[in-house]
Structures are given as C-alpha cells and as structure tokens.
C-alpha cells in the first residue's frame, strides 16, 4: 500500500472517530441522567439529572474531539514549531527558509 493511501486511511479513521466520539459520549450522558432521574430518585428530579448529564456528555464528546485534533496537529509540527520540512503550505509553495514567509 502506498504512503498516500495509508495517510488517506488514517485521516478517514480520524474523521469517522470524531463523529462517533460525540454521539457515544452524548448518549452515555443521556442514559446516565435518565437512570438517575427514573431509577434512583423515582422521578422526583425529572428532567434535571437527564439534562445535566446530557450536557456533561456533549461537553465530554467535544473535549475528546479537541484532544484528538490537538494530538493529530502536534504530530505535524516539527521541532522548530513549524510544519514538517518539505511539505507544502496552503498556497501550494514549498516551504523555504526566507524570512517573512
């Protein structure tokens, strides 16, 4: 398998796991809140724990995504704080050592 194909599959995996992370964390928060409201407090607190834990789940999902993106981004940064040597920037020009570029 070529290096470009491997990189494409890695990026596809990352993109797919972003959506899965948000959905799973949200549903876990929703289920935990619902269980607390209905089973533990016998409906006396309904819908408060459901809403609170739903919010916790959404926050956790986006936090996981932020961490994944941060880790992925830090792998592309070289020791000098810039992108890897020889990569192309957003304009399509090769990186060079000229000041102001």
N, C-alpha and C positions, 0 to 999 in steps of 0.2 A: 504494500500500500504506500502511495506517495505521501510525502510530508504534508502537502497541501490538503490531501484528503483527510489525513489524521487531524490536522488543525481544524478543518471544517467540522468533523465529527465531535471534537472537543467543544467547539463553540456551540454546536447544536445541543449537546448534552447540557451545557451550562444554561442555555436559553430555556430548555424544557424543564430543568430543575427549578428555575426561577418561578414559573407558574405553579408547579407542584408544591413548592415550599409555602407560598402564600395561601393556597387553598387548604392544604393539610393543617397548617397552624391555625387558620381561621376556624375550621371545623372542630379541631380539638378544643379550642377555647369555647366554642358554642356548646359542644356536648358537655364539657365540664361545668359550665354555668347552668345549663339546663338540669343536669343531675343534682347540683347543689340546690337549685330552686325547688324542684319537684320531690326528690327523694330525701334530702337531708332536712330541709326546712318545711316540707309538706305544703308548698305553695304559698307560704306566708310572705316570702320575699320576692315572689314572682313579679315582674321580669327582671329585677335588678341584678342578680348574680349572672343571669344569662347575658345581659347587655354588657356588664363589666368584663366578664371573661371573653365575650366576643371581641371586645375592644383589645383586651390583652393578646388574643390570638392574632388579630390583624397586625398589631404592633410587632409581635414576635415574628410573623411572616416577613414583614418588610425589613426587620432587623437582620434576619437570616440572609435575605437577598442583598442587603447592603454589605454584609460581611463577605458574601461570595464575590460580589463585584469588586470589593476592595482587594481581596486576595488575588483575583484574576488580574486586576490592574497593576498590583505591585510586582507581579511576575514579569510584566513587560517593561519595567523601569530598570535601567542599568545602574551601576554604582555611582555614576555622575549625576543621577537624578533625572536623566533624560531617557528617551526610548532606546531600544537596542541599536547597536551600531549597524549601519547598512539598511535599516528599514526606511520606508518612505513615509514622509509626513502627509498631512491631509491635503496638501496642494499637489502631491504626486512627485515632488522633487526629492532627490536623495538628500539625506542628512549630511551636512558638512560642518566644518569647524569655524566657519566665518562668523565673526561677531555680529549680533543683531539679527540672526536668522533662527 
